Amino acid sequence: MYAQVLVEIKAKNIDKTFTYLVPKNIEENIKIGSRVLVPFGNQKIEGFVLELEKNKTFDYKVKEIISLIDENPVLNEELLQLGKYISKKTICNLINAYETMLPTALKAKHNTTINKKYVSYLSLNMEYNEALNHCKNESQKEIIKELIQEQKKADLNKISLSSIKTLLKNNIIKEEIKEEYRLNNCIEKQTTDIQLTKEQINTIDTINKENNFKTFLIHGVTGSGKTEVYMNLIEHVLLEKKEAIVLVPEISLTPQLVNTFRKRFGSNVAVLHSGLSNGEKYDEWRKIERKEVSIVIGARSAIFAPFTNIGIIIIDEEHSSTYKQENNPKYNAKDIAIFRGRYHNCKIVLGSATPSIESYTRAKLKDYELCLMENRINNEMPKITLIDMKQEYRTGNTILSSLLKEKINEKIKNNEQIILLLNRRGYTTITVCKECGYTLKCPNCDIPLTYHKSSNTCRCHYCGYGAKKLIACPNCNSKEINDSGIGTEKLEQYIIDNIENSKVIRMDVDTTSTKGSHEKIIKEFENKNYNILIGTQMISKGLDFPSVTLVGVINGDATLNIPDFRSAERTFQLLNQVSGRSGRSTLKGEVIIQGFNIDHYSILNAKNNDYDQFYKQELDIRKKLKYSPYFNLCLIKIKSKNINDCFTEGNKIVNYLKNKNMKDTIILGPSACNMPKINNIYHIQIIIKFKNTENIIKELNYLNELYRLNKVIVDIDLSPIRI
């Protein structure tokens, strides 16, 4: 028997299987999808078995598989098909596609070992009274009394280690080693008696009526009760003995949602996201494989949960760009969900208060079924006020407007809570010499460094380069150094210094880099240990705090300045979502949005909570400029240490594509990317707008093959989220 093995080498030029002889001793156990250890050149590497063949002859010596790694295949039939789909759709190596689906413990990487966690348990080896009679001292008796029920050995060691050894030696008690999962999800179910609104009931009934594959889009305003709808839909699926996957866009949303789900479904919930350790991911993966849970909640990667009988896939905040992976393979979790939905013939539910333009268009075209939830549970949307900071600057208010200051003080006095959004981390964003104009920049990326007061360093947010804070200008030795711009750190300091009785907690990449930090910050704020939460966009969606009655947005128009055709859409979504954190319970909510360009249609429509009007205006612009959803997009990035090489190859690619005379295709570039240099690598880009996918895929595959061994990197992204 021979096996076609896909080896774990991600080099672009080795995207194929290699033939190996299957040893007689593993012929019965080897299956398609199994991991094997094979010789490859002078090394031993792991790979996946993709085919098994009998009765084949070769005119050369075929190397033999060294060993079978797993008892059961790591990749089932569905995941094998899914990998091929990802490879084709994202134009990536097949091994990349398979590796991205699996936790580290199951990837085909030699010498990667994730150990299972084992715990020692003690229990009685005879009747309770008999065991007591055998005891020689008080500590032995105390241990026996504790062992009316089985106990962890570690918990009893504190009584007396020597007494435990004696009891074990005399067979009075016994020791058993058991595997234990690293994540404890033992939460008691809580019975709830929630009165559903008419809109919730209609949405649940509409979706539950469908028994086959279909995609639904729930367009529900913030606070309309979408989470309760999700849980009702899952209850229906569980009654049919099927499984459910729930995706959230940010790790920060996972703890609160998991807690809500576990109160309803108990320990029937697994969690998968990048914040878990490799061991925790491995444990959660095996819980799913062993059918110990029926629900998985997590970020993007949870879409690959190895369920075999999926009844529903729910994607919350479906508009979020985090569902698209930025590095290879550049898959979108929504595409994977639809592939798996078709495979399992199950329902896909997309939910958002601000659906993406593409999803809403599909709903309008009846590709998706639209379910509307237009009212909050408390029937009261927050009052939104726009503040023109041009006027405030004249009166000396450069960070907080007078109204926002007044409202913060009012809410603190009433023992209510406030969320302040500033989508920029760090303390100050640019350091300039007043005398000669020297700007402190990253030597690798050529962009200004951001000052972080907590570490007293200036950092590049692209490559991680760090430098000490400037005391004197390296160019002219002047000590007249000016730090300008504002980040979350500076806002936090300003609030502490200027707002009486403020208790501030900050949530951004800097404060959430350690394990469990998201959960800790959310819990602290939920328990009202703090009255002001400051953060970047990670606090803008999905979080539910009943006491938050004021949301303030600093620089609410900042995202409009990003040169991307989706900037207006992102601004509308961000403002609408963060506004939805205010007044979610019985208390009235208020929102104050500060900015310099507050008369922009995205901000005015966010103020009026008018998605339909924004959609119409945005669609009109997209049509004129030939952007999505009227045209598909492809982004080709060319990367090299030499800028001239980038443009030479970029021009060759553009000329090649233009000579193909593809109908309904517009080719733009080559031109510098928004970030033209990252970590000493220059980036230029070519944008392709097209209608016929088949034509363009053929040419992109050719270019991908052509540049496999080239010193210039050509990176292709079909359906890019950012350009």
Secondary structure, DSSP 8 states (H G I E B T S, - for coil): -EEEEEES---TT--SEEEEE--GGGTTT--TT-EEEEEETTEEEEEEEEEEE-S---SS---B--EE--SS-SS-HHHHHHHHHHHHHHT--HHHHHHHHS-GGGSS-TT------EEEEEEESS-HHHHHHT--SHHHHHHHHHTTS-EEHHHHTTT-HHHHHHHHHTTSEEEEEEE--SS--------------HHHHHHHHHHHT--S-EEEEEEE-TTS-HHHHHHHHHHHHHHTT-EEEEE-S-GGGHHHHHHHHHHHHTT-EEEE-TTS-HHHHHHHHHHHHTTS-SEEEESGGGGG---SSEEEEEEETTT-GGGB-SSSS--BHHHHHHHHHHHHT-EEEEEESS--HHHHHHHHTTSSEEEEE-S-TTS---EEEEEEHHHHHHTT-SSS-HHHHHHHHHHHHTT-EEEEE-S--SSBSEEEETTT--B-B-TTT-SB-EEETTTTEEE-TTT--EEE--SS-TTT----EEEES--HHHHHHHHHHHSTT--EEEESTTTS-STTHHHHHHHHHHTTS-SEEEESGGGSSS---TTEEEEEETTTTGGGGSSSTTHHHHHHHHHHHHHTTSS-SSS--EEEEEES-TTSHHHHHHHTT-HHHHHHHHHHHHHHHT-TTTSEEEEEEEEESSHHHHHHHHHHHHHHHHHTT-TTEEEEEEEEEEEEEETTEEEEEEEEEES-HHHHHHHHHHHHHHTTT-SSEEEEEES-S--
